[in-house]
Amino acid sequence: MIEFHQVNKWYGTYQSLVDVSERIEKGEIVVICGPSGSGKSTLIRTLNRLEPIQSGRIVLDGQDIHARGLDVNALRSCIGFVFQQFNLFPHLTALQNCTLAPLRLRGLSREQAETESLALLKRVGLAHKAHAYASELSGGQQQRVAIARALAMKPPVLLFDEPTSALDPEMVGEVLAVIKDLARDGLTMLVVTHEMGFAREVADRVLFMDHGRILERATPDEFFNRPRHPRAQQFLSDIRSPFVSA
């Protein structure tokens, strides 16, 4: 279970998160959406301490994760994070990218780490690319390797920060298909995304943010068909509007 209690975050004089309070249940799949600059990515980055907070508390399974003395590496080992830009090591193979953390942090033997990682690469459809260097893979393939790498630590919580935003349109579907498959595993997942079709299909709940605040909390059916907050209504109206040719 994840709890945000009156969380505030500033970048200089700009407040990115404003009194954010929210509770995420174990096994829940939550999509966080909203306009650019609304605080979505900042929110999930505070959860594994990629970003500090200035006030409030974030609690994971009863532990204040910003408490002094907390082992940050231990925290991050139980929270998988999939970045926008993949963040793979280009000079390592797909398999090596996946085995690095289990070898160093889980203490697995190389044989066990490679066996588990190969199974994960197979799951994301890339067993045949296990020995290809990350720099040789397409964007969609790199992101699927990044997902396998996150899963290699067996985290109970998985965070996705706009996992398809750096992909060409034809590659988006292959990554979303992997995330949809993971949704059946009982992981707690927070997904920042602009892919509203994915949110409608996969999410248990949708959080809508703007200007650092959570303005709407709803099931996908409620959010997409009966949004309550005027800003959410405007957001959905804007993304549904057809492109107008000049």
Accessible surface in RSA format (square Angstrom, percent):
REM  Atomic radii and reference values for relative SASA: ProtOr
REM  Chains: A
REM  Algorithm: Lee & Richards
REM  Probe-radius: 1.40
REM  Slices: 20
REM RES _ NUM      All-atoms   Total-Side   Main-Chain    Non-polar    All polar
REM                ABS   REL    ABS   REL    ABS   REL    ABS   REL    ABS   REL
RES MET A   1    60.73  31.4  51.41  34.0   9.32  22.2  47.20  40.1  13.53  17.9
RES ILE A   2     0.56   0.3   0.56   0.4   0.00   0.0   0.56   0.4   0.00   0.0
RES GLU A   3    33.08  19.0  33.08  25.0   0.00   0.0   1.65   3.2  31.42  25.7
RES PHE A   4     3.78   1.9   1.32   0.8   2.46   6.4   1.32   0.8   2.46   7.1
RES HIS A   5    67.81  37.1  66.83  46.5   0.98   2.5  42.06  43.3  25.74  30.0
RES GLN A   6   102.83  57.5 101.66  74.3   1.18   2.8  49.20 104.7  53.64  40.7
RES VAL A   7     0.00   0.0   0.00   0.0   0.00   0.0   0.00   0.0   0.00   0.0
RES ASN A   8    14.09   9.7  14.09  13.6   0.00   0.0   0.53   1.3  13.56  13.1
RES LYS A   9     8.30   4.0   8.30   5.1   0.00   0.0   0.00   0.0   8.30   8.8
RES TRP A  10    93.06  37.3  86.64  41.9   6.42  15.1  70.32  37.5  22.74  36.9
RES TYR A  11    93.17  43.5  79.70  45.3  13.47  35.1  78.67  59.1  14.50  17.9
RES GLY A  12    73.63  90.8   0.00   N/A  73.63  90.8  44.72 122.7  28.91  64.8
RES THR A  13   145.28 103.3 114.25 115.8  31.03  73.9  86.47 116.2  58.80  88.9
RES TYR A  14   113.68  53.1 109.05  62.0   4.63  12.0 102.23  76.8  11.45  14.1
RES GLN A  15    50.61  28.3  39.96  29.2  10.65  25.4  12.19  25.9  38.43  29.1
RES SER A  16     5.57   4.7   4.50   6.0   1.07   2.5   0.35   0.8   5.22   7.3
RES LEU A  17     0.00   0.0   0.00   0.0   0.00   0.0   0.00   0.0   0.00   0.0
RES VAL A  18    20.32  13.4  17.98  16.3   2.34   5.7  17.98  15.6   2.34   6.4
RES ASP A  19    69.17  48.5  55.80  55.5  13.37  31.6   9.83  23.1  59.34  59.2
RES VAL A  20     2.90   1.9   0.03   0.0   2.87   6.9   2.90   2.5   0.00   0.0
RES SER A  21    40.81  34.5  36.14  48.2   4.67  10.8  33.42  71.2   7.40  10.4
RES GLU A  22    19.39  11.1   8.05   6.1  11.35  27.0   9.01  17.4  10.38   8.5
RES ARG A  23   118.23  49.6 111.80  57.0   6.43  15.3  45.30  61.9  72.93  44.2
RES ILE A  24     0.56   0.3   0.56   0.4   0.00   0.0   0.56   0.4   0.00   0.0
RES GLU A  25    78.60  45.1  78.60  59.5   0.00   0.0  44.87  86.8  33.73  27.5
RES LYS A  26   172.74  84.3 149.86  92.0  22.88  54.5  92.20  83.0  80.54  85.8
RES GLY A  27    27.57  34.0   0.00   N/A  27.57  34.0  12.08  33.2  15.49  34.7
RES GLU A  28    23.19  13.3  19.44  14.7   3.74   8.9  11.68  22.6  11.50   9.4
RES ILE A  29    11.41   6.5  11.41   8.5   0.00   0.0  11.41   8.2   0.00   0.0
RES VAL A  30     0.00   0.0   0.00   0.0   0.00   0.0   0.00   0.0   0.00   0.0
RES VAL A  31     0.00   0.0   0.00   0.0   0.00   0.0   0.00   0.0   0.00   0.0
RES ILE A  32     0.04   0.0   0.04   0.0   0.00   0.0   0.04   0.0   0.00   0.0
RES CYS A  33     0.15   0.1   0.15   0.2   0.00   0.0   0.15   0.4   0.00   0.0
RES GLY A  34     0.00   0.0   0.00   N/A   0.00   0.0   0.00   0.0   0.00   0.0
RES PRO A  35    28.84  21.0  24.20  22.1   4.64  16.9  28.84  23.8   0.00   0.0
RES SER A  36   102.27  86.4  73.66  98.3  28.62  65.9  45.90  97.7  56.38  79.0
RES GLY A  37    60.38  74.5   0.00   N/A  60.38  74.5  41.47 113.8  18.91  42.4
RES SER A  38     1.43   1.2   0.00   0.0   1.43   3.3   1.21   2.6   0.22   0.3
RES GLY A  39     7.75   9.6   0.00   N/A   7.75   9.6   4.58  12.6   3.17   7.1
RES LYS A  40     7.04   3.4   5.66   3.5   1.38   3.3   0.46   0.4   6.58   7.0
RES SER A  41    27.95  23.6  25.57  34.1   2.38   5.5  21.77  46.4   6.17   8.6
RES THR A  42    15.10  10.7  14.21  14.4   0.89   2.1   0.36   0.5  14.73  22.3
RES LEU A  43     1.23   0.7   1.23   0.9   0.00   0.0   1.23   0.9   0.00   0.0
RES ILE A  44     0.00   0.0   0.00   0.0   0.00   0.0   0.00   0.0   0.00   0.0
RES ARG A  45    65.28  27.4  65.28  33.3   0.00   0.0  11.58  15.8  53.70  32.5
RES THR A  46     0.00   0.0   0.00   0.0   0.00   0.0   0.00   0.0   0.00   0.0
RES LEU A  47     0.00   0.0   0.00   0.0   0.00   0.0   0.00   0.0   0.00   0.0
RES ASN A  48     5.78   4.0   5.78   5.6   0.00   0.0   0.00   0.0   5.78   5.6
RES ARG A  49    71.48  30.0  58.06  29.6  13.42  31.9   3.49   4.8  67.98  41.2
RES LEU A  50    56.24  31.3  34.90  25.0  21.34  53.6  36.45  25.6  19.79  53.2
RES GLU A  51    28.64  16.4  28.64  21.7   0.00   0.0   0.30   0.6  28.35  23.1
RES PRO A  52    78.65  57.3  75.93  69.2   2.72   9.9  78.50  64.8   0.14   0.9
RES ILE A  53    26.03  14.8   6.50   4.8  19.53  47.1   6.50   4.7  19.53  53.0
RES GLN A  54    94.15  52.6  58.88  43.0  35.27  84.0  40.00  85.1  54.15  41.1
RES SER A  55    49.76  42.0  40.93  54.6   8.83  20.3  44.67  95.1   5.09   7.1
RES GLY A  56    35.33  43.6   0.00   N/A  35.33  43.6  10.59  29.1  24.74  55.4
RES ARG A  57   113.05  47.5 112.73  57.5   0.32   0.8  47.25  64.6  65.79  39.9
RES ILE A  58     0.00   0.0   0.00   0.0   0.00   0.0   0.00   0.0   0.00   0.0
RES VAL A  59     8.06   5.3   8.03   7.3   0.03   0.1   8.03   7.0   0.03   0.1
RES LEU A  60    14.03   7.8  11.42   8.2   2.60   6.5  11.42   8.0   2.60   7.0
RES ASP A  61   102.67  71.9  69.67  69.3  33.00  78.0  35.75  84.1  66.92  66.7
RES GLY A  62    66.93  82.5   0.00   N/A  66.93  82.5  34.22  93.9  32.71  73.3
RES GLN A  63    83.79  46.9  80.43  58.8   3.36   8.0  30.11  64.1  53.67  40.7
RES ASP A  64    35.16  24.6  32.13  32.0   3.03   7.2  11.38  26.8  23.78  23.7
RES ILE A  65     0.24   0.1   0.24   0.2   0.00   0.0   0.24   0.2   0.00   0.0
RES HIS A  66    45.53  24.9  22.15  15.4  23.39  59.8  14.29  14.7  31.25  36.4
RES ALA A  67    34.51  31.7  26.20  40.4   8.30  18.9  33.84  47.6   0.67   1.8
RES ARG A  68   244.05 102.5 210.01 107.1  34.04  81.0  88.56 121.0 155.48  94.2
RES GLY A  69    84.92 104.7   0.00   N/A  84.92 104.7  43.09 118.3  41.82  93.7
RES LEU A  70    41.41  23.1  21.40  15.3  20.01  50.3  28.30  19.9  13.10  35.3
RES ASP A  71    86.05  60.3  74.31  74.0  11.75  27.8  35.35  83.2  50.70  50.6
RES VAL A  72    37.51  24.7  33.76  30.6   3.75   9.0  33.76  29.3   3.75  10.2
RES ASN A  73   100.68  69.4  96.91  93.7   3.77   9.1  14.00  33.7  86.68  83.8
RES ALA A  74    54.73  50.3  42.29  65.3  12.44  28.3  49.16  69.2   5.56  14.7
RES LEU A  75    12.21   6.8   6.05   4.3   6.16  15.5  11.10   7.8   1.10   3.0
RES ARG A  76    92.31  38.8  81.08  41.3  11.24  26.8  30.75  42.0  61.57  37.3
RES SER A  77    32.15  27.2  25.48  34.0   6.68  15.4  11.58  24.7  20.58  28.8
RES CYS A  78    40.80  30.9  39.71  44.3   1.08   2.5  22.83  57.8  17.96  19.4
RES ILE A  79     3.97   2.3   0.00   0.0   3.97   9.6   0.09   0.1   3.87  10.5
RES GLY A  80     7.17   8.8   0.00   N/A   7.17   8.8   7.15  19.6   0.02   0.0
RES PHE A  81    18.47   9.2   7.12   4.4  11.35  29.5   7.12   4.3  11.35  32.5
RES VAL A  82     0.12   0.1   0.00   0.0   0.12   0.3   0.12   0.1   0.00   0.0
RES PHE A  83    45.29  22.7  45.24  28.0   0.04   0.1  45.29  27.5   0.00   0.0
RES GLN A  84    57.26  32.0  55.63  40.7   1.63   3.9   6.70  14.3  50.56  38.3
RES GLN A  85   117.83  65.9 107.00  78.2  10.83  25.8  46.30  98.6  71.53  54.2
RES PHE A  86    23.03  11.5  23.03  14.3   0.00   0.0  23.03  14.0   0.00   0.0
RES ASN A  87    80.91  55.8  59.43  57.4  21.47  51.7  23.19  55.8  57.72  55.8
RES LEU A  88    19.21  10.7   1.36   1.0  17.85  44.9   1.51   1.1  17.70  47.6
RES PHE A  89    92.77  46.4  92.76  57.5   0.00   0.0  92.77  56.2   0.00   0.0
RES PRO A  90    77.93  56.8  75.65  69.0   2.28   8.3  76.37  63.1   1.56   9.7
RES HIS A  91   123.63  67.6 106.01  73.7  17.62  45.1  85.53  88.2  38.09  44.3
RES LEU A  92    35.84  20.0  35.84  25.6   0.00   0.0  35.84  25.2   0.00   0.0
RES THR A  93    14.30  10.2  14.30  14.5   0.00   0.0  12.97  17.4   1.33   2.0
RES ALA A  94     0.00   0.0   0.00   0.0   0.00   0.0   0.00   0.0   0.00   0.0
RES LEU A  95     9.93   5.5   9.93   7.1   0.00   0.0   9.93   7.0   0.00   0.0
RES GLN A  96    79.75  44.6  78.48  57.4   1.27   3.0  21.54  45.8  58.22  44.2
RES ASN A  97     2.11   1.5   0.00   0.0   2.11   5.1   0.02   0.0   2.09   2.0
RES CYS A  98     0.14   0.1   0.00   0.0   0.14   0.3   0.00   0.0   0.14   0.2
RES THR A  99     3.78   2.7   3.78   3.8   0.00   0.0   0.02   0.0   3.76   5.7
RES LEU A 100    48.31  26.9  47.88  34.3   0.43   1.1  48.31  33.9   0.00   0.0
RES ALA A 101    28.01  25.8  23.55  36.3   4.46  10.1  27.34  38.5   0.66   1.8
RES PRO A 102     2.20   1.6   2.20   2.0   0.00   0.0   2.20   1.8   0.00   0.0
RES LEU A 103    40.64  22.6  25.37  18.2  15.27  38.4  25.53  17.9  15.11  40.7
RES ARG A 104   184.25  77.4 150.14  76.5  34.11  81.2  51.73  70.7 132.51  80.3
RES LEU A 105   106.98  59.6  72.49  51.9  34.49  86.7  74.99  52.7  31.99  86.1
RES ARG A 106    70.10  29.4  38.80  19.8  31.31  74.5  22.97  31.4  47.13  28.6
RES GLY A 107    63.32  78.1   0.00   N/A  63.32  78.1  31.57  86.6  31.76  71.1
RES LEU A 108    26.54  14.8  16.61  11.9   9.93  25.0  18.25  12.8   8.29  22.3
RES SER A 109    66.10  55.9  50.29  67.1  15.81  36.4  53.55 114.0  12.55  17.6
RES ARG A 110   139.89  58.7 133.31  68.0   6.58  15.7  55.80  76.3  84.09  51.0
RES GLU A 111   138.66  79.6 129.96  98.3   8.71  20.7  48.66  94.1  90.00  73.5
RES GLN A 112    84.19  47.1  79.98  58.5   4.21  10.0  24.78  52.7  59.41  45.1
RES ALA A 113     0.40   0.4   0.00   0.0   0.40   0.9   0.22   0.3   0.18   0.5
RES GLU A 114    57.13  32.8  57.13  43.2   0.00   0.0   4.50   8.7  52.62  43.0
RES THR A 115    86.05  61.2  80.82  81.9   5.23  12.5  64.36  86.4  21.69  32.8
RES GLU A 116    40.76  23.4  36.08  27.3   4.68  11.2  27.21  52.6  13.55  11.1
RES SER A 117     0.73   0.6   0.73   1.0   0.00   0.0   0.00   0.0   0.73   1.0
RES LEU A 118    70.62  39.3  68.82  49.2   1.80   4.5  69.14  48.6   1.48   4.0
RES ALA A 119    61.35  56.4  48.58  75.0  12.76  29.0  54.45  76.7   6.90  18.3
RES LEU A 120    31.81  17.7  31.68  22.7   0.13   0.3  31.81  22.3   0.00   0.0
RES LEU A 121     0.00   0.0   0.00   0.0   0.00   0.0   0.00   0.0   0.00   0.0
RES LYS A 122   152.25  74.3 140.88  86.4  11.37  27.1  83.74  75.4  68.51  73.0
RES ARG A 123    93.56  39.3  61.82  31.5  31.74  75.6  39.71  54.3  53.85  32.6
RES VAL A 124     2.75   1.8   0.10   0.1   2.65   6.4   1.81   1.6   0.94   2.6
RES GLY A 125    41.50  51.2   0.00   N/A  41.50  51.2  31.90  87.5   9.60  21.5
RES LEU A 126     0.54   0.3   0.54   0.4   0.00   0.0   0.54   0.4   0.00   0.0
RES ALA A 127    45.81  42.1  33.36  51.5  12.45  28.3  33.59  47.3  12.22  32.4
RES HIS A 128   137.36  75.1  97.07  67.5  40.29 103.1  86.08  88.7  51.29  59.7
RES LYS A 129    63.68  31.1  63.04  38.7   0.64   1.5  11.61  10.5  52.07  55.5
RES ALA A 130     2.34   2.1   1.84   2.8   0.50   1.1   1.84   2.6   0.50   1.3
RES HIS A 131   138.75  75.8 120.73  83.9  18.02  46.1  85.50  88.1  53.25  62.0
RES ALA A 132    19.41  17.8  12.81  19.8   6.60  15.0  17.13  24.1   2.28   6.0
RES TYR A 133   101.69  47.5 101.69  57.9   0.00   0.0  54.87  41.2  46.82  57.7
RES ALA A 134     1.09   1.0   1.08   1.7   0.01   0.0   1.09   1.5   0.00   0.0
RES SER A 135    79.25  67.0  44.79  59.8  34.46  79.4  35.83  76.3  43.41  60.8
RES GLU A 136   116.77  67.0  82.23  62.2  34.54  82.2  42.40  82.0  74.36  60.7
RES LEU A 137    11.07   6.2   0.41   0.3  10.67  26.8   1.23   0.9   9.85  26.5
RES SER A 138    40.41  34.1  26.49  35.4  13.92  32.1  32.89  70.0   7.51  10.5
RES GLY A 139    18.27  22.5   0.00   N/A  18.27  22.5  10.85  29.8   7.42  16.6
RES GLY A 140     0.00   0.0   0.00   N/A   0.00   0.0   0.00   0.0   0.00   0.0
RES GLN A 141    33.91  19.0  33.91  24.8   0.00   0.0   1.32   2.8  32.59  24.7
RES GLN A 142    36.71  20.5  36.71  26.8   0.00   0.0   0.00   0.0  36.71  27.8
RES GLN A 143     0.00   0.0   0.00   0.0   0.00   0.0   0.00   0.0   0.00   0.0
RES ARG A 144    31.08  13.0  31.08  15.8   0.00   0.0   0.41   0.6  30.67  18.6
RES VAL A 145     0.00   0.0   0.00   0.0   0.00   0.0   0.00   0.0   0.00   0.0
RES ALA A 146     0.51   0.5   0.12   0.2   0.39   0.9   0.12   0.2   0.39   1.0
RES ILE A 147     0.00   0.0   0.00   0.0   0.00   0.0   0.00   0.0   0.00   0.0
RES ALA A 148     0.00   0.0   0.00   0.0   0.00   0.0   0.00   0.0   0.00   0.0
RES ARG A 149    42.63  17.9  41.09  20.9   1.54   3.7  22.14  30.3  20.50  12.4
RES ALA A 150    10.29   9.5   1.21   1.9   9.07  20.6   9.88  13.9   0.41   1.1
RES LEU A 151    17.03   9.5  12.09   8.6   4.94  12.4  12.09   8.5   4.94  13.3
RES ALA A 152     2.50   2.3   1.00   1.5   1.51   3.4   2.19   3.1   0.32   0.8
RES MET A 153    28.63  14.8  20.02  13.2   8.62  20.5  20.02  17.0   8.62  11.4
RES LYS A 154   132.34  64.6 105.94  65.0  26.40  62.9  69.39  62.5  62.95  67.0
RES PRO A 155     3.33   2.4   1.19   1.1   2.14   7.8   1.34   1.1   1.99  12.3
RES PRO A 156    67.73  49.4  58.50  53.3   9.22  33.5  65.38  54.0   2.34  14.6
RES VAL A 157     6.11   4.0   6.11   5.5   0.00   0.0   6.11   5.3   0.00   0.0
RES LEU A 158     0.00   0.0   0.00   0.0   0.00   0.0   0.00   0.0   0.00   0.0
RES LEU A 159     0.00   0.0   0.00   0.0   0.00   0.0   0.00   0.0   0.00   0.0
RES PHE A 160     0.00   0.0   0.00   0.0   0.00   0.0   0.00   0.0   0.00   0.0
RES ASP A 161     6.13   4.3   6.13   6.1   0.00   0.0   0.00   0.0   6.13   6.1
RES GLU A 162    24.00  13.8  22.92  17.3   1.08   2.6   2.54   4.9  21.47  17.5
RES PRO A 163     0.56   0.4   0.43   0.4   0.13   0.5   0.43   0.4   0.13   0.8
RES THR A 164     9.42   6.7   5.62   5.7   3.80   9.0   0.00   0.0   9.42  14.2
RES SER A 165    61.55  52.0  21.03  28.1  40.52  93.3  30.67  65.3  30.88  43.3
RES ALA A 166    43.38  39.9   6.69  10.3  36.69  83.5  18.60  26.2  24.78  65.6
RES LEU A 167    17.82   9.9   0.02   0.0  17.81  44.8   2.33   1.6  15.50  41.7
RES ASP A 168    76.51  53.6  73.56  73.2   2.95   7.0   7.84  18.4  68.68  68.5
RES PRO A 169   116.55  84.9  99.87  91.0  16.68  60.6 103.73  85.6  12.83  79.7
RES GLU A 170   135.12  77.6 101.32  76.7  33.80  80.5  66.86 129.3  68.26  55.7
RES MET A 171    39.89  20.7  39.85  26.4   0.04   0.1  37.99  32.3   1.90   2.5
RES VAL A 172    22.01  14.5  22.01  19.9   0.00   0.0  22.01  19.1   0.00   0.0
RES GLY A 173    44.30  54.6   0.00   N/A  44.30  54.6  36.62 100.5   7.68  17.2
RES GLU A 174    58.88  33.8  46.27  35.0  12.61  30.0  26.63  51.5  32.25  26.3
RES VAL A 175     0.00   0.0   0.00   0.0   0.00   0.0   0.00   0.0   0.00   0.0
RES LEU A 176    18.77  10.5  18.77  13.4   0.00   0.0  18.77  13.2   0.00   0.0
RES ALA A 177    55.62  51.1  47.27  72.9   8.36  19.0  49.40  69.6   6.22  16.5
RES VAL A 178    15.70  10.3  12.72  11.5   2.98   7.2  15.61  13.6   0.09   0.2
RES ILE A 179     0.04   0.0   0.04   0.0   0.00   0.0   0.04   0.0   0.00   0.0
RES LYS A 180    66.23  32.3  62.37  38.3   3.86   9.2  24.42  22.0  41.81  44.5
RES ASP A 181    39.73  27.8  38.36  38.2   1.37   3.2  17.25  40.6  22.48  22.4
RES LEU A 182     0.77   0.4   0.77   0.6   0.00   0.0   0.77   0.5   0.00   0.0
RES ALA A 183    26.18  24.1   9.84  15.2  16.34  37.2  11.05  15.6  15.13  40.1
RES ARG A 184   185.39  77.8 148.24  75.6  37.15  88.5  75.59 103.3 109.79  66.5
RES ASP A 185    72.35  50.7  37.22  37.0  35.13  83.1  16.55  38.9  55.80  55.7
RES GLY A 186    52.30  64.5   0.00   N/A  52.30  64.5  34.41  94.4  17.90  40.1
RES LEU A 187    28.31  15.8  25.06  17.9   3.25   8.2  26.45  18.6   1.86   5.0
RES THR A 188     6.01   4.3   5.90   6.0   0.11   0.3   0.95   1.3   5.06   7.6
RES MET A 189     0.06   0.0   0.06   0.0   0.00   0.0   0.00   0.0   0.06   0.1
RES LEU A 190     0.83   0.5   0.83   0.6   0.00   0.0   0.83   0.6   0.00   0.0
RES VAL A 191     0.39   0.3   0.39   0.4   0.00   0.0   0.39   0.3   0.00   0.0
RES VAL A 192     0.00   0.0   0.00   0.0   0.00   0.0   0.00   0.0   0.00   0.0
RES THR A 193     1.76   1.2   1.24   1.3   0.52   1.2   0.88   1.2   0.87   1.3
RES HIS A 194    88.50  48.4  68.58  47.7  19.92  51.0  52.29  53.9  36.21  42.1
RES GLU A 195    56.90  32.7  54.87  41.5   2.03   4.8   3.83   7.4  53.07  43.3
RES MET A 196    26.33  13.6  22.59  15.0   3.74   8.9  22.87  19.4   3.47   4.6
RES GLY A 197    53.01  65.4   0.00   N/A  53.01  65.4  39.93 109.6  13.08  29.3
RES PHE A 198     5.74   2.9   0.39   0.2   5.34  13.9   0.95   0.6   4.78  13.7
RES ALA A 199     0.00   0.0   0.00   0.0   0.00   0.0   0.00   0.0   0.00   0.0
RES ARG A 200   116.22  48.8 102.71  52.4  13.50  32.2  46.88  64.1  69.34  42.0
RES GLU A 201   118.31  67.9  82.98  62.8  35.33  84.1  39.72  76.8  78.59  64.2
RES VAL A 202    19.79  13.0   6.32   5.7  13.46  32.4  10.38   9.0   9.41  25.5
RES ALA A 203    11.19  10.3   0.00   0.0  11.19  25.5   0.00   0.0  11.19  29.6
RES ASP A 204    70.44  49.3  57.32  57.1  13.12  31.0  20.81  49.0  49.64  49.5
RES ARG A 205    46.65  19.6  46.65  23.8   0.00   0.0  34.27  46.8  12.38   7.5
RES VAL A 206     0.01   0.0   0.01   0.0   0.00   0.0   0.01   0.0   0.00   0.0
RES LEU A 207     1.55   0.9   1.55   1.1   0.00   0.0   1.55   1.1   0.00   0.0
RES PHE A 208     0.00   0.0   0.00   0.0   0.00   0.0   0.00   0.0   0.00   0.0
RES MET A 209     0.00   0.0   0.00   0.0   0.00   0.0   0.00   0.0   0.00   0.0
RES ASP A 210    11.92   8.3  10.45  10.4   1.47   3.5   0.50   1.2  11.42  11.4
RES HIS A 211   134.52  73.5 127.22  88.4   7.29  18.7  90.38  93.2  44.13  51.4
RES GLY A 212     0.22   0.3   0.00   N/A   0.22   0.3   0.00   0.0   0.22   0.5
RES ARG A 213   115.87  48.6 115.49  58.9   0.38   0.9  28.53  39.0  87.33  52.9
RES ILE A 214    18.06  10.3   0.98   0.7  17.08  41.2   0.98   0.7  17.08  46.3
RES LEU A 215    47.24  26.3  28.33  20.3  18.92  47.6  30.84  21.7  16.40  44.1
RES GLU A 216     5.90   3.4   2.06   1.6   3.84   9.1   4.97   9.6   0.93   0.8
RES ARG A 217    99.09  41.6  88.58  45.2  10.51  25.0  36.94  50.5  62.15  37.7
RES ALA A 218     4.86   4.5   0.35   0.5   4.51  10.3   4.78   6.7   0.08   0.2
RES THR A 219    56.90  40.5  56.88  57.7   0.02   0.0  53.87  72.4   3.03   4.6
RES PRO A 220    16.65  12.1  16.65  15.2   0.00   0.0  16.65  13.8   0.00   0.0
RES ASP A 221    72.78  51.0  67.02  66.7   5.76  13.6  34.98  82.3  37.79  37.7
RES GLU A 222    72.11  41.4  72.11  54.6   0.00   0.0  17.70  34.2  54.41  44.4
RES PHE A 223     0.00   0.0   0.00   0.0   0.00   0.0   0.00   0.0   0.00   0.0
RES PHE A 224     6.47   3.2   3.63   2.3   2.84   7.4   3.63   2.2   2.84   8.1
RES ASN A 225    84.56  58.3  54.59  52.8  29.96  72.2  18.26  44.0  66.29  64.1
RES ARG A 226   136.94  57.5 125.19  63.8  11.74  28.0  74.81 102.2  62.12  37.7
RES PRO A 227    25.17  18.3  16.74  15.3   8.44  30.7  16.74  13.8   8.44  52.4
RES ARG A 228   167.24  70.2 147.81  75.3  19.43  46.3  78.00 106.6  89.24  54.1
RES HIS A 229    62.90  34.4  58.78  40.9   4.12  10.5  43.22  44.5  19.67  22.9
RES PRO A 230    95.15  69.3  89.65  81.7   5.50  20.0  90.44  74.7   4.71  29.3
RES ARG A 231    72.74  30.5  69.02  35.2   3.72   8.9  34.70  47.4  38.04  23.1
RES ALA A 232     0.00   0.0   0.00   0.0   0.00   0.0   0.00   0.0   0.00   0.0
RES GLN A 233    82.57  46.2  76.19  55.7   6.38  15.2  24.32  51.8  58.25  44.2
RES GLN A 234    93.06  52.0  89.94  65.7   3.12   7.4  32.42  69.0  60.64  46.0
RES PHE A 235    15.86   7.9  15.22   9.4   0.64   1.7  15.86   9.6   0.00   0.0
RES LEU A 236     1.19   0.7   1.19   0.8   0.00   0.0   1.19   0.8   0.00   0.0
RES SER A 237    57.39  48.5  50.32  67.2   7.07  16.3  23.99  51.1  33.41  46.8
RES ASP A 238    78.64  55.1  62.91  62.6  15.73  37.2  25.32  59.6  53.32  53.2
RES ILE A 239    82.42  46.9  47.87  35.7  34.55  83.3  55.10  39.7  27.32  74.1
RES ARG A 240   131.49  55.2 102.62  52.3  28.87  68.7  62.18  85.0  69.32  42.0
RES SER A 241    63.15  53.4  44.93  60.0  18.23  42.0  29.73  63.3  33.42  46.8
RES PRO A 242   112.35  81.9  96.19  87.7  16.16  58.7 106.40  87.8   5.95  37.0
RES PHE A 243   209.75 104.9 182.70 113.2  27.05  70.4 186.35 113.0  23.40  67.0
RES VAL A 244   137.69  90.6 105.60  95.6  32.09  77.3 108.68  94.4  29.01  78.7
RES SER A 245   108.11  91.4  78.55 104.8  29.56  68.1  46.61  99.3  61.50  86.2
RES ALA A 246   152.81 140.5  72.94 112.6  79.88 181.7 111.37 156.8  41.45 109.8
END  Absolute sums over single chains surface
CHAIN  1 A    11661.1       9139.9       2521.2       6251.3       5409.8
END  Absolute sums over all chains
TOTAL         11661.1       9139.9       2521.2       6251.3       5409.8
